[in-house]
Amino acid sequence: LSQQPDPKQQPTEALDILGPEYRVQLGSHLTAQDAIDDWRRIENLSEGFLTGLEPEVAQVDLKRRGIWHRLQVRIPEGRIAARNLCDNLTDLSVSCLVVRR
């Protein structure tokens, strides 16, 4: 019997080939609930630009400034697609920035 490789034990070299992951950050909030509420507001303003994208809330500890919750969407198509999305949202008065992860 051949044993299937464990997907959790993929070599890190394979992950490095994929390159960096880009996200569009739509806000930073004191609570995760505020981030989700902001997603609903932005989604309503987005004229469909966010269709098919799922919000992700990343918790970060900024030490003296406390714990913040960053509202982001992952853009699998890369940096240029992330920049285009951010430009389109900015045209709709939605603040955003492209971040690399």
WOKALIN-V649594 format. One record per backbone hydrogen bond with DSSP energy under -1.0 kcal/mol. NH is the residue of the N-H (numbers start at 1). CO is the residue of the C=O. E is the energy in kcal/mol with one decimal. If there is no record, write none. Layout:
# WOKALIN-V649594
nh = [NH/NH]
co = [CO/CO]
e = [E/E]
This chain:
# WOKALIN-V649594
nh = [9/16/17/19/23/24/25/26/27/29/35/36/37/38/39/40/41/42/43/44/45/46/49/51/53/56/58/60/62/65/66/68/69/70/71/72/73/75/78/82/83/84/85/86/87/88/89/90/91/93/94/97/99/101]
co = [6/12/13/16/99/73/97/71/71/69/31/32/33/34/35/36/37/38/39/40/41/42/46/48/50/72/70/68/66/62/63/60/29/58/27/56/24/22/75/78/79/80/81/82/83/84/85/86/87/90/89/25/23/21]
e = [-2.0/-2.0/-1.4/-1.1/-2.7/-2.4/-3.3/-3.2/-1.0/-2.5/-1.6/-2.3/-2.6/-2.3/-2.0/-1.9/-1.8/-3.0/-3.2/-1.7/-1.1/-1.2/-2.1/-1.6/-2.2/-2.9/-2.5/-2.9/-2.9/-2.1/-1.5/-2.9/-3.1/-3.1/-2.6/-2.9/-1.8/-2.8/-1.5/-2.1/-2.8/-2.5/-2.4/-2.4/-2.6/-2.4/-2.5/-2.7/-1.9/-2.0/-2.4/-1.6/-2.8/-3.4]
